Amino acid sequence: MPTGRRDQTGFTYVGLLIAVVFFGLGSVGAARYLAATERSEREAELLFVGHQFRQAIRSYLQSGPNAGHYPANLTDLIQDNRSSTPRRHLRRLFFDPITGTTDWGLVNAPEGGIMGIYSLSGREPKKRANFDIEDAEIAAVIDAQQTSNAANPTNSLLLAPVSSPTQDTSLNIATYSYRDWKFVYRPALTGGAKQPSGGGG
């Protein structure tokens, strides 16, 4: 009774199944790699945009006849009409690369005006280290949360990765998120212009 052809067919079928499994695993790995790469690129873009806003706020604060006052709103950075010759401290109102909108969280200065911005995304960033010196406050937030978690093990979930953007994060309300990436200009801390006085302008 000939069995060679049946055995060969069986081996071919098993080999095909193995190939399909490896192809599937490879596809999943490639998809995860591409997603991680895209996420890193968006985070790098957010850092760039945040730095542009910070520099624009610094420029606004240090210039014009009303120097020493923070902008009252973000559009003041695009069209500064405090002098006879309007000035642009920011080329345009940048989109948030994480949310895809021009809606930004605003950091208000105690004396009035806007001294910084941040993303409104509640997602958890991939980046946790190697921030620039000017972004030291972001790194400080991460260090503070890690210290808190070490002191209180019940908070260990606060810095745990979120498996899905649509996952219910009701238990992770205090999770490190893009909202912690605040881009603020404060002369007293950065050695810039004189300390602002009076209300925002």
Backbone as a printed PyTorch tensor [residue, N CA C, xyz], in Angstrom:
tensor([[[  0.8520,  -1.1990,   0.0000],
         [  0.0000,   0.0000,   0.0000],
         [  0.8890,   1.2520,   0.0000]],

        [[  0.7930,   2.1410,  -0.9980],
         [  1.6660,   3.3140,  -1.0890],
         [  1.3160,   4.3570,  -0.0280]],

        [[  2.2960,   4.6780,   0.7690],
         [  2.0650,   5.6930,   1.8220],
         [  3.0020,   6.8950,   1.6720]],

        [[  3.9620,   6.7750,   0.7590],
         [  4.9450,   7.8500,   0.6050],
         [  4.3080,   9.1810,   0.2610]],

        [[  3.3530,   9.1410,  -0.6990],
         [  2.7170,  10.3960,  -1.1120],
         [  1.8960,  10.9950,   0.0190]],

        [[  1.1930,  10.1420,   0.7970],
         [  0.4000,  10.6440,   1.9340],
         [  1.3070,  11.2830,   2.9780]],

        [[  2.4450,  10.5930,   3.2560],
         [  3.3690,  11.1490,   4.2490],
         [  3.9230,  12.4840,   3.7810]],

        [[  4.2370,  12.5560,   2.4930],
         [  4.7810,  13.7910,   1.9450],
         [  3.7530,  14.9100,   2.0190]],

        [[  2.4880,  14.5700,   1.7320],
         [  1.4180,  15.5590,   1.8250],
         [  1.2340,  16.0440,   3.2550]],

        [[  1.3360,  15.0730,   4.1900],
         [  1.1950,  15.4260,   5.6070],
         [  2.2920,  16.3620,   6.0620]],

        [[  3.5260,  16.0510,   5.6750],
         [  4.6440,  16.9110,   6.0470],
         [  4.5110,  18.2950,   5.4140]],

        [[  4.0370,  18.3220,   4.1730],
         [  3.8520,  19.6030,   3.4930],
         [  2.8070,  20.4520,   4.2150]],

        [[  1.7380,  19.8090,   4.6480],
         [  0.6680,  20.5150,   5.3630],
         [  1.1850,  21.0690,   6.6880]],

        [[  1.9340,  20.2310,   7.4330],
         [  2.4940,  20.6740,   8.7150],
         [  3.4750,  21.8220,   8.4890]],

        [[  4.2990,  21.6950,   7.4570],
         [  5.2450,  22.7650,   7.1490],
         [  4.5470,  24.0620,   6.8050]],

        [[  3.4300,  23.9450,   6.0820],
         [  2.6650,  25.1360,   5.7280],
         [  2.0820,  25.7930,   6.9700]],

        [[  1.5670,  24.9590,   7.8880],
         [  1.0220,  25.4990,   9.1410],
         [  2.1010,  26.2290,   9.9330]],

        [[  3.2850,  25.6300,  10.0070],
         [  4.3790,  26.2640,  10.7360],
         [  4.7600,  27.5890,  10.0950]],

        [[  4.7970,  27.5930,   8.7570],
         [  5.1340,  28.8230,   8.0440],
         [  4.1090,  29.9130,   8.3090]],

        [[  2.8200,  29.5210,   8.3370],
         [  1.7540,  30.4860,   8.6080],
         [  1.8890,  31.0590,  10.0140]],

        [[  2.2090,  30.1780,  10.9790],
         [  2.3710,  30.6280,  12.3680],
         [  3.5210,  31.6210,  12.4700]],

        [[  4.6530,  31.2900,  11.8720],
         [  5.8080,  32.1890,  11.9340],
         [  5.5320,  33.5020,  11.2110]],

        [[  4.8040,  33.4160,  10.1080],
         [  4.4510,  34.6350,   9.3860],
         [  3.5600,  35.5270,  10.2360]],

        [[  2.6000,  34.8780,  10.9300],
         [  1.7090,  35.6390,  11.8070],
         [  2.4630,  36.2990,  12.9410]],

        [[  3.3880,  35.5340,  13.5540],
         [  4.1870,  36.1050,  14.6410],
         [  5.0510,  37.2460,  14.1330]],

        [[  5.5980,  37.0720,  12.9450],
         [  6.4170,  38.1330,  12.3660],
         [  5.6120,  39.3740,  12.0760]],

        [[  4.3850,  39.1830,  11.6010],
         [  3.5190,  40.3260,  11.2980],
         [  3.1610,  41.0960,  12.5650]],

        [[  2.8610,  40.3410,  13.6380],
         [  2.5320,  40.9780,  14.9140],
         [  3.7350,  41.7640,  15.4290]],

        [[  4.9090,  41.1400,  15.3430],
         [  6.1210,  41.8170,  15.7980],
         [  6.3980,  43.0750,  14.9920]],

        [[  6.2030,  42.9780,  13.6810],
         [  6.4310,  44.1440,  12.8180],
         [  5.4390,  45.2550,  13.1320]],

        [[  4.1840,  44.8710,  13.3760],
         [  3.1560,  45.8690,  13.6920],
         [  3.4830,  46.5810,  15.0060]],

        [[  3.9310,  45.8070,  15.9950],
         [  4.2920,  46.4100,  17.2820],
         [  5.4900,  47.3360,  17.1240]],

        [[  6.4460,  46.9140,  16.3240],
         [  7.6390,  47.7430,  16.1000],
         [  7.2590,  49.0500,  15.4260]],

        [[  6.4040,  48.9710,  14.4070],
         [  5.9830,  50.1750,  13.6980],
         [  5.1940,  51.1050,  14.6180]],

        [[  4.3380,  50.5080,  15.4660],
         [  3.5520,  51.3220,  16.3970],
         [  4.4650,  52.0220,  17.3900]],

        [[  5.4700,  51.2940,  17.8970],
         [  6.4100,  51.8840,  18.8520],
         [  7.2210,  52.9900,  18.1970]],

        [[  7.6180,  52.7680,  16.9380],
         [  8.3850,  53.7700,  16.2140],
         [  7.5570,  55.0290,  15.9830]],

        [[  6.2980,  54.8400,  15.5710],
         [  5.4160,  55.9860,  15.3470],
         [  5.1880,  56.7560,  16.6430]],

        [[  5.0430,  56.0290,  17.7390],
         [  4.8200,  56.6740,  19.0270],
         [  6.0360,  57.5090,  19.4270]],

        [[  7.2300,  56.9430,  19.2090],
         [  8.4580,  57.6760,  19.5280],
         [  8.5760,  58.9330,  18.6800]],

        [[  8.1980,  58.8340,  17.4160],
         [  8.2630,  59.9920,  16.5250],
         [  7.2880,  61.0810,  16.9720]],

        [[  6.0970,  60.6710,  17.3990],
         [  5.1070,  61.6470,  17.8620],
         [  5.5860,  62.3290,  19.1480]],

        [[  6.2330,  61.5570,  20.0120],
         [  6.7450,  62.1370,  21.2500],
         [  7.8740,  63.1250,  20.9600]],

        [[  8.7410,  62.7710,  20.0010],
         [  9.8180,  63.6850,  19.6130],
         [  9.2380,  64.9720,  19.0320]],

        [[  8.1530,  64.8360,  18.2550],
         [  7.5040,  66.0060,  17.6830],
         [  6.8550,  66.8590,  18.7670]],

        [[  6.2620,  66.2100,  19.7650],
         [  5.6410,  66.9500,  20.8630],
         [  6.7000,  67.7520,  21.6250]],

        [[  7.8620,  67.1440,  21.8550],
         [  8.9430,  67.8580,  22.5300],
         [  9.3890,  69.0630,  21.7010]],

        [[  9.4940,  68.8770,  20.3850],
         [  9.8880,  69.9840,  19.5130],
         [  8.8660,  71.1150,  19.5680]],

        [[  7.5880,  70.7620,  19.4480],
         [  6.5260,  71.7660,  19.4700],
         [  6.4890,  72.4710,  20.8240]],

        [[  6.6410,  71.7040,  21.8890],
         [  6.6470,  72.2930,  23.2290],
         [  7.7720,  73.2950,  23.3930]],

        [[  8.9340,  72.9690,  22.8370],
         [ 10.0610,  73.8950,  22.9090],
         [  9.7830,  75.1600,  22.1090]],

        [[  9.0800,  75.0270,  20.9810],
         [  8.7250,  76.2000,  20.1830],
         [  7.8040,  77.1360,  20.9680]],

        [[  6.8420,  76.5620,  21.6660],
         [  5.9360,  77.3750,  22.4870],
         [  6.7100,  78.0520,  23.6110]],

        [[  7.5980,  77.3120,  24.2510],
         [  8.3660,  77.8810,  25.3630],
         [  9.2280,  79.0500,  24.8850]],

        [[  9.8820,  78.8830,  23.7460],
         [ 10.7110,  79.9500,  23.2030],
         [  9.8720,  81.1600,  22.8100]],

        [[  8.6740,  80.8970,  22.2740],
         [  7.7960,  82.0030,  21.8870],
         [  7.3340,  82.7840,  23.1090]],

        [[  7.0180,  82.0810,  24.1840],
         [  6.6000,  82.7580,  25.4200],
         [  7.7550,  83.5770,  25.9840]],

        [[  8.9530,  83.0300,  25.9200],
         [ 10.1400,  83.7680,  26.3780],
         [ 10.3340,  85.0410,  25.5520]],

        [[ 10.1990,  84.9110,  24.2290],
         [ 10.3670,  86.0620,  23.3420],
         [  9.3240,  87.1310,  23.6310]],

        [[  8.0830,  86.7140,  23.8350],
         [  7.0040,  87.6610,  24.1250],
         [  7.2820,  88.3920,  25.4400]],

        [[  7.7200,  87.6320,  26.4290],
         [  7.9380,  88.1890,  27.7670],
         [  9.0740,  89.2120,  27.7740]],

        [[ 10.0620,  88.9910,  26.9160],
         [ 11.2590,  89.8230,  26.9490],
         [ 11.2360,  90.9790,  25.9630]],

        [[ 10.1840,  91.1080,  25.1650],
         [ 10.1910,  92.1270,  24.1150],
         [  8.9850,  93.0500,  24.2080]],

        [[  9.0410,  94.1070,  23.3970],
         [  7.9050,  95.0170,  23.2920],
         [  7.8870,  96.0750,  24.3760]],

        [[  7.0290,  97.0600,  24.2070],
         [  6.9100,  98.1360,  25.1930],
         [  6.3080,  97.6620,  26.5200]],

        [[  5.7020,  96.5040,  26.4910],
         [  5.0770,  95.9660,  27.7050],
         [  5.8180,  94.7060,  28.1500]],

        [[  7.1420,  94.7300,  28.0080],
         [  7.9560,  93.5770,  28.3750],
         [  7.7780,  93.2430,  29.8530]],

        [[  7.9040,  91.9860,  30.1650],
         [  7.7430,  91.5610,  31.5550],
         [  6.3610,  91.0070,  31.8330]],

        [[  5.5060,  90.9400,  30.8040],
         [  4.1530,  90.4180,  30.9540],
         [  3.9860,  89.1930,  30.0540]],

        [[  3.3140,  88.2040,  30.5630],
         [  3.0320,  87.0000,  29.7780],
         [  1.8810,  87.2580,  28.8010]],

        [[  1.8030,  86.4950,  27.7170],
         [  0.6810,  86.6490,  26.7790],
         [ -0.6370,  86.2540,  27.4290]],

        [[ -1.6900,  86.9620,  27.0630],
         [ -3.0040,  86.6550,  27.6260],
         [ -3.5890,  85.3900,  27.0110]],

        [[ -3.2030,  85.0900,  25.7740],
         [ -3.6760,  83.8840,  25.0970],
         [ -2.6340,  83.4670,  24.0620]],

        [[ -2.7960,  82.2950,  23.4770],
         [ -1.7980,  81.7810,  22.5450],
         [ -1.7520,  82.5580,  21.2340]],

        [[ -2.8690,  83.1600,  20.8500],
         [ -2.8660,  83.9240,  19.6000],
         [ -1.9750,  85.1650,  19.7060]],

        [[ -1.7230,  85.6330,  20.9180],
         [ -0.8100,  86.7650,  21.0950],
         [  0.6000,  86.4050,  20.6390]],

        [[  0.9240,  85.1270,  20.6620],
         [  2.2500,  84.6970,  20.2320],
         [  2.3800,  84.7560,  18.7150]],

        [[  1.2590,  84.6300,  18.0280],
         [  1.2510,  84.6600,  16.5640],
         [  1.1420,  86.0870,  16.0480]],

        [[  0.4000,  86.9280,  16.7520],
         [  0.1930,  88.3210,  16.3520],
         [  0.3090,  89.2010,  17.5910]],

        [[  1.5210,  89.6900,  17.8260],
         [  1.7870,  90.5630,  18.9780],
         [  1.5990,  92.0160,  18.5440]],

        [[  0.5000,  92.6200,  18.9910],
         [  0.1530,  93.9790,  18.5810],
         [  0.4620,  95.0190,  19.6550]],

        [[  1.4120,  94.7370,  20.5170],
         [  1.7210,  95.6900,  21.5840],
         [  2.4890,  96.9080,  21.0900]],

        [[  3.0500,  96.8300,  19.9030],
         [  3.7760,  97.9730,  19.3430],
         [  3.2070,  98.3070,  17.9680]],

        [[  3.6920,  99.3930,  17.3860],
         [  3.1720,  99.8180,  16.0870],
         [  3.4950,  98.8200,  14.9830]],

        [[  4.5530,  98.0470,  15.1820],
         [  4.9220,  97.0150,  14.2080],
         [  4.6250,  95.6420,  14.8090]],

        [[  3.5500,  94.9810,  14.3560],
         [  3.1930,  93.6630,  14.9060],
         [  4.3520,  92.6740,  14.7670]],

        [[  4.4590,  91.7850,  15.7270],
         [  5.5550,  90.8160,  15.7410],
         [  4.9920,  89.4080,  15.9080]],

        [[  5.6610,  88.4490,  15.2620],
         [  5.2620,  87.0510,  15.3710],
         [  6.3250,  86.3000,  16.1810]],

        [[  5.9310,  85.8360,  17.3440],
         [  6.8430,  85.0540,  18.1770],
         [  6.7320,  83.5660,  17.8420]],

        [[  5.6280,  83.2000,  17.2210],
         [  5.3680,  81.8250,  16.8170],
         [  4.8410,  81.8450,  15.3930]],

        [[  5.3460,  80.9740,  14.5390],
         [  4.9350,  80.9760,  13.1330],
         [  3.4530,  80.6620,  12.9640]],

        [[  2.9930,  79.7040,  13.7600],
         [  1.5950,  79.2830,  13.6700],
         [  1.2230,  78.5560,  14.9480]],

        [[ -0.0490,  78.3170,  15.1340],
         [ -0.4990,  77.5650,  16.2970],
         [ -0.3500,  76.0850,  15.9750]],

        [[  0.6550,  75.4520,  16.5410],
         [  0.9770,  74.0730,  16.2150],
         [ -0.1180,  73.1010,  16.6670]],

        [[ -0.2450,  72.0190,  15.9110],
         [ -1.1110,  70.9210,  16.3170],
         [ -0.3940,  70.0880,  17.3790]],

        [[ -1.1510,  69.5460,  18.2910],
         [ -0.6230,  68.5830,  19.2460],
         [ -0.4820,  67.2570,  18.5000]],

        [[  0.7290,  66.7330,  18.3240],
         [  0.9090,  65.4920,  17.5590],
         [  0.2990,  64.2680,  18.2380]],

        [[ -0.0460,  64.3820,  19.5040],
         [ -0.6490,  63.2540,  20.2190],
         [ -2.1590,  63.2420,  20.0230]],

        [[ -2.8020,  64.4010,  20.1760],
         [ -4.2570,  64.4660,  20.0470],
         [ -4.6980,  64.8320,  18.6250]],

        [[ -3.7940,  65.4270,  17.8570],
         [ -4.1430,  65.8190,  16.4990],
         [ -4.9850,  67.0800,  16.4240]],

        [[ -5.0350,  67.8520,  17.4910],
         [ -5.8210,  69.0890,  17.5120],
         [ -4.9310,  70.2550,  17.9470]],

        [[ -5.4650,  71.4710,  17.8480],
         [ -4.7410,  72.6520,  18.3150],
         [ -5.1900,  73.0470,  19.7210]],

        [[ -5.8930,  72.1550,  20.3780],
         [ -6.3160,  72.4110,  21.7590],
         [ -5.1730,  72.0420,  22.7010]],

        [[ -4.7640,  72.9910,  23.5220],
         [ -3.6640,  72.7790,  24.4570],
         [ -4.1000,  73.1080,  25.8770]],

        [[ -3.5240,  72.4130,  26.8250],
         [ -3.7010,  72.7890,  28.2200],
         [ -2.8370,  74.0100,  28.4830]],

        [[ -3.3120,  74.9330,  29.2910],
         [ -2.5960,  76.1760,  29.5530],
         [ -2.1240,  76.2360,  30.9950]],

        [[ -0.8670,  76.6430,  31.1690],
         [ -0.3040,  76.8520,  32.5040],
         [ -0.3270,  78.3440,  32.7700]],

        [[ -1.1670,  78.7510,  33.7030],
         [ -1.3260,  80.1700,  33.9930],
         [ -0.2630,  80.6590,  34.9740]],

        [[  0.2670,  81.8420,  34.7000],
         [  1.2370,  82.4490,  35.6000],
         [  0.5110,  83.0430,  36.8020]],

        [[  1.1090,  82.9870,  37.9840],
         [  0.4580,  83.5500,  39.1840],
         [  0.0970,  85.0210,  39.0160]],

        [[  0.9350,  85.7660,  38.2710],
         [  0.6850,  87.1880,  38.0940],
         [ -0.1880,  87.4960,  36.8940]],

        [[ -0.6760,  86.4500,  36.2250],
         [ -1.5570,  86.6310,  35.0820],
         [ -0.8890,  86.2780,  33.7710]],

        [[ -1.6680,  85.8240,  32.8190],
         [ -1.1300,  85.4350,  31.5270],
         [ -0.7800,  83.9530,  31.4750]],

        [[ -0.2760,  83.5300,  30.3230],
         [  0.0510,  82.1200,  30.0850],
         [  1.5610,  81.9490,  30.0690]],

        [[  2.0640,  81.0840,  30.9520],
         [  3.5100,  80.8710,  31.0050],
         [  3.9190,  79.4950,  30.4690]],

        [[  2.9410,  78.6990,  30.0070],
         [  3.2970,  77.4040,  29.4490],
         [  2.1030,  76.6580,  28.8930]],

        [[  2.4100,  75.5380,  28.2210],
         [  1.3560,  74.7040,  27.6280],
         [  1.6660,  73.2330,  27.9010]],

        [[  0.6680,  72.3870,  27.6880],
         [  0.8650,  70.9440,  27.7980],
         [ -0.2050,  70.2370,  26.9800]],

        [[  0.0790,  68.9880,  26.6210],
         [ -0.8760,  68.1900,  25.8600],
         [ -2.0580,  67.8150,  26.7350]],

        [[ -3.2170,  67.7040,  26.1260],
         [ -4.4190,  67.3040,  26.8610],
         [ -4.6390,  65.7940,  26.8070]],

        [[ -3.6960,  65.0650,  26.2270],
         [ -3.8350,  63.6110,  26.1320],
         [ -3.5700,  62.9520,  27.4830]],

        [[ -4.4420,  62.0190,  27.8500],
         [ -4.2700,  61.2720,  29.0900],
         [ -3.5170,  59.9760,  28.8890]],

        [[ -3.0170,  59.7370,  27.6630],
         [ -2.2770,  58.5010,  27.3850],
         [ -0.9140,  58.5210,  28.0750]],

        [[ -0.3790,  57.3440,  28.3020],
         [  0.9090,  57.2330,  28.9680],
         [  2.0400,  57.2560,  27.9450]],

        [[  3.0090,  58.1400,  28.1180],
         [  4.1250,  58.2160,  27.1790],
         [  5.0440,  57.0030,  27.2750]],

        [[  5.7130,  56.7250,  26.1870],
         [  6.7200,  55.6730,  26.1700],
         [  8.0190,  56.1820,  26.7770]],

        [[  8.3490,  57.4220,  26.5040],
         [  9.5990,  58.0120,  26.9740],
         [  9.5320,  58.2970,  28.4660]],

        [[ 10.5580,  57.8530,  29.1950],
         [ 10.6080,  58.0500,  30.6370],
         [ 11.9450,  58.6090,  31.1110]],

        [[ 12.9020,  58.7260,  30.2100],
         [ 14.2280,  59.1780,  30.6190],
         [ 14.8980,  59.9180,  29.4700]],

        [[ 16.1210,  60.4280,  29.7670],
         [ 16.9420,  61.1140,  28.7690],
         [ 16.2660,  62.3620,  28.1960]],

        [[ 15.6510,  63.1290,  29.0840],
         [ 15.0700,  64.4050,  28.6580],
         [ 16.1550,  65.4780,  28.6390]],

        [[ 15.9500,  66.5090,  27.8260],
         [ 16.8780,  67.6330,  27.8000],
         [ 16.8450,  68.3580,  29.1460]],

        [[ 17.9090,  69.1180,  29.4080],
         [ 17.9860,  69.8580,  30.6670],
         [ 16.8020,  70.8030,  30.8260]],

        [[ 16.3770,  71.4260,  29.7270],
         [ 15.2620,  72.3630,  29.8040],
         [ 13.9350,  71.6710,  30.1100]],

        [[ 13.9080,  70.3520,  29.9840],
         [ 12.7040,  69.5750,  30.3040],
         [ 12.8700,  68.8150,  31.6160]],

        [[ 13.7010,  69.3480,  32.4850],
         [ 13.9920,  68.6720,  33.7500],
         [ 12.7490,  68.4730,  34.6030]],

        [[ 11.7730,  69.3670,  34.4570],
         [ 10.5610,  69.2440,  35.2710],
         [  9.7750,  67.9860,  34.9070]],

        [[  9.8360,  67.5780,  33.6420],
         [  9.1510,  66.3580,  33.2270],
         [  9.7980,  65.1510,  33.8980]],

        [[ 11.1340,  65.1180,  33.8550],
         [ 11.8620,  64.0250,  34.4950],
         [ 11.6050,  64.0100,  36.0000]],

        [[ 11.4600,  65.2010,  36.5950],
         [ 11.2160,  65.2930,  38.0340],
         [  9.8680,  64.6810,  38.4030]],

        [[  8.8710,  64.8520,  37.5370],
         [  7.5510,  64.2650,  37.7810],
         [  7.6550,  62.7430,  37.8040]],

        [[  8.4000,  62.1770,  36.8530],
         [  8.5670,  60.7210,  36.7900],
         [  9.2930,  60.2240,  38.0250]],

        [[ 10.3620,  60.9080,  38.4150],
         [ 11.1330,  60.5050,  39.5930],
         [ 10.2630,  60.5510,  40.8470]],

        [[  9.4340,  61.5970,  40.9610],
         [  8.5690,  61.7410,  42.1330],
         [  7.5550,  60.6100,  42.2040]],

        [[  6.9880,  60.2250,  41.0630],
         [  6.0120,  59.1460,  41.0480],
         [  6.6620,  57.8040,  41.3590]],

        [[  7.8680,  57.5850,  40.8330],
         [  8.5710,  56.3370,  41.1130],
         [  8.9330,  56.2420,  42.5840]],

        [[  9.3390,  57.3700,  43.1690],
         [  9.6530,  57.4030,  44.5970],
         [  8.4130,  57.1110,  45.4210]],

        [[  7.2840,  57.7010,  45.0100],
         [  6.0190,  57.4760,  45.7090],
         [  5.6000,  56.0120,  45.6250]],

        [[  5.7750,  55.4110,  44.4530],
         [  5.4010,  54.0090,  44.2760],
         [  6.2820,  53.0820,  45.0980]],

        [[  7.5660,  53.4440,  45.2100],
         [  8.4880,  52.6230,  46.0050],
         [  8.1210,  52.6790,  47.4800]],

        [[  7.6410,  53.8530,  47.9270],
         [  7.2570,  54.0090,  49.3250],
         [  5.9100,  53.3700,  49.6150]],

        [[  5.0590,  53.2880,  48.5750],
         [  3.7250,  52.7260,  48.7320],
         [  3.4840,  51.7180,  47.6160]],

        [[  3.7960,  50.4310,  47.8310],
         [  3.6570,  49.4020,  46.7900],
         [  2.2690,  49.3060,  46.1990]],

        [[  1.2500,  49.7640,  46.9150],
         [ -0.1160,  49.6780,  46.3810],
         [ -0.3070,  50.5990,  45.1930]],

        [[  0.6430,  51.5440,  44.9950],
         [  0.5520,  52.4540,  43.8550],
         [  1.3500,  51.9550,  42.6680]],

        [[  1.7820,  50.6960,  42.7040],
         [  2.6450,  50.1720,  41.6520],
         [  1.9830,  50.1960,  40.2840]],

        [[  0.6490,  50.2540,  40.2570],
         [ -0.0480,  50.2760,  38.9690],
         [  0.0000,  51.6420,  38.3080]],

        [[  0.4040,  52.6680,  39.0740],
         [  0.3390,  54.0200,  38.5400],
         [  1.2760,  54.2380,  37.3660]],

        [[  2.3870,  53.4930,  37.3400],
         [  3.3150,  53.6360,  36.2300],
         [  3.3240,  52.4020,  35.3580]],

        [[  2.3100,  51.5400,  35.4940],
         [  2.2340,  50.3420,  34.6630],
         [  1.7680,  50.7190,  33.2720]],

        [[  2.3240,  50.0710,  32.2380],
         [  1.9200,  50.3960,  30.8710],
         [  0.4340,  50.1640,  30.6390]],

        [[ -0.1850,  51.0240,  29.8840],
         [ -1.5850,  50.8650,  29.5150],
         [ -1.6280,  50.0180,  28.2500]],

        [[ -2.2880,  48.8720,  28.3150],
         [ -2.2430,  47.9340,  27.2020],
         [ -3.0050,  48.4190,  25.9900]],

        [[ -3.9980,  49.2640,  26.1980],
         [ -4.8010,  49.7270,  25.0790],
         [ -5.3220,  51.1240,  25.3570]],

        [[ -5.3410,  52.0030,  24.3250],
         [ -5.8630,  53.3500,  24.5220],
         [ -7.3180,  53.3580,  24.9410]],

        [[ -8.0420,  52.2780,  24.5950],
         [ -9.4620,  52.2320,  24.9180],
         [ -9.7240,  51.5120,  26.2330]],

        [[ -8.6570,  51.0520,  26.8740],
         [ -8.8270,  50.3200,  28.1250],
         [ -9.3660,  51.2370,  29.2120]],

        [[-10.1740,  50.6980,  30.1020],
         [-10.7010,  51.4680,  31.2160],
         [ -9.5670,  51.7620,  32.1760]],

        [[ -9.2200,  53.0310,  32.3440],
         [ -8.1160,  53.4070,  33.2140],
         [ -8.6230,  54.0720,  34.4840]],

        [[ -9.8060,  53.6930,  34.9370],
         [-10.3730,  54.3100,  36.1260],
         [ -9.5030,  54.0610,  37.3540]],

        [[ -8.7280,  52.9380,  37.3380],
         [ -7.8590,  52.6340,  38.4570],
         [ -6.5150,  53.3350,  38.3350]],

        [[ -6.2530,  53.9710,  37.1880],
         [ -4.9590,  54.6040,  36.9420],
         [ -5.1250,  56.1070,  36.7270]],

        [[ -5.9680,  56.7250,  37.5390],
         [ -6.2650,  58.1400,  37.3510],
         [ -4.9980,  58.9850,  37.4510]],

        [[ -4.0660,  58.5990,  38.3440],
         [ -2.8610,  59.3860,  38.5640],
         [ -1.6970,  58.9320,  37.6990]],

        [[ -1.9760,  58.1060,  36.6910],
         [ -0.9280,  57.5910,  35.8350],
         [ -0.1570,  58.7140,  35.1540]],

        [[  1.1390,  58.5220,  35.0480],
         [  2.0030,  59.4370,  34.2980],
         [  1.4810,  59.5320,  32.8720]],

        [[  1.2110,  60.7370,  32.3970],
         [  0.6300,  60.9110,  31.0730],
         [  1.2620,  62.1090,  30.3720]],

        [[  0.8420,  62.3310,  29.1380],
         [  1.3640,  63.4620,  28.3900],
         [  0.9960,  64.7930,  29.0350]],

        [[  0.0020,  64.7810,  29.8960],
         [ -0.3540,  66.0080,  30.6140],
         [  0.7720,  66.4610,  31.5400]],

        [[  1.6490,  65.5300,  31.8950],
         [  2.7920,  65.8640,  32.7510],
         [  3.9340,  66.5120,  31.9700]],

        [[  3.8240,  66.5120,  30.6510],
         [  4.8590,  67.1490,  29.8240],
         [  4.5180,  68.6320,  29.6810]],

        [[  4.8530,  69.4010,  30.6820],
         [  4.5470,  70.8350,  30.6730],
         [  5.7590,  71.6200,  30.1790]],

        [[  5.4860,  72.5190,  29.2320],
         [  6.5420,  73.3420,  28.6450],
         [  6.3340,  74.7780,  29.1210]],

        [[  7.0620,  75.1270,  30.1540],
         [  6.8480,  76.3840,  30.8670],
         [  8.1030,  77.2550,  30.8100]],

        [[  7.8950,  78.5610,  30.6870],
         [  9.0170,  79.4970,  30.7880],
         [  8.8330,  80.3480,  32.0360]],

        [[  9.8080,  80.2320,  32.9390],
         [  9.8000,  81.0190,  34.1650],
         [ 11.1810,  81.6280,  34.3470]],

        [[ 11.3300,  82.9170,  34.1820],
         [ 12.6380,  83.5710,  34.2710],
         [ 13.3980,  83.2530,  35.5530]],

        [[ 12.7080,  83.1580,  36.6640],
         [ 13.3880,  82.9220,  37.9420],
         [ 14.1070,  81.5850,  37.9500]],

        [[ 13.6240,  80.6120,  37.1350],
         [ 14.2270,  79.2870,  37.1040],
         [ 15.1880,  79.1150,  35.9490]],

        [[ 14.9900,  79.8650,  34.8670],
         [ 15.7800,  79.6400,  33.6710],
         [ 16.8400,  80.7170,  33.4420]],

        [[ 16.8510,  81.7280,  34.2880],
         [ 17.8600,  82.7650,  34.1380],
         [ 17.6210,  83.6600,  32.9470]],

        [[ 16.3610,  83.8380,  32.5740],
         [ 16.0230,  84.6760,  31.4260],
         [ 15.8540,  86.1320,  31.8110]],

        [[ 14.7470,  86.7050,  31.3740],
         [ 14.5060,  88.1320,  31.6030],
         [ 14.1910,  88.3920,  33.0670]],

        [[ 13.9620,  89.6300,  33.3620],
         [ 13.6300,  90.0090,  34.7340],
         [ 12.3440,  89.3500,  35.1690]],

        [[ 12.1900,  89.1620,  36.4550],
         [ 10.9830,  88.5370,  36.9980],
         [  9.7830,  89.3980,  36.6390]],

        [[  8.7400,  88.8110,  35.9940],
         [  7.5600,  89.6060,  35.6290],
         [  6.8740,  90.2010,  36.8440]],

        [[  6.2790,  91.3400,  36.6430],
         [  5.5090,  91.9730,  37.7060],
         [  4.2160,  92.5010,  37.1060]],

        [[  3.2080,  92.5980,  37.9360],
         [  1.9410,  93.0990,  37.4520],
         [  1.1120,  92.0200,  36.7980]],

        [[  0.0120,  92.4220,  36.1470],
         [ -0.9090,  91.4630,  35.5270],
         [ -0.4420,  91.0580,  34.1610]],

        [[ -1.1290,  90.0460,  33.6020],
         [ -0.8010,  89.5790,  32.2640],
         [ -1.2610,  90.5700,  31.2140]],

        [[ -0.6140,  90.5340,  30.0510],
         [ -0.9810,  91.4750,  29.0100],
         [ -1.1480,  90.8170,  27.6980]]])
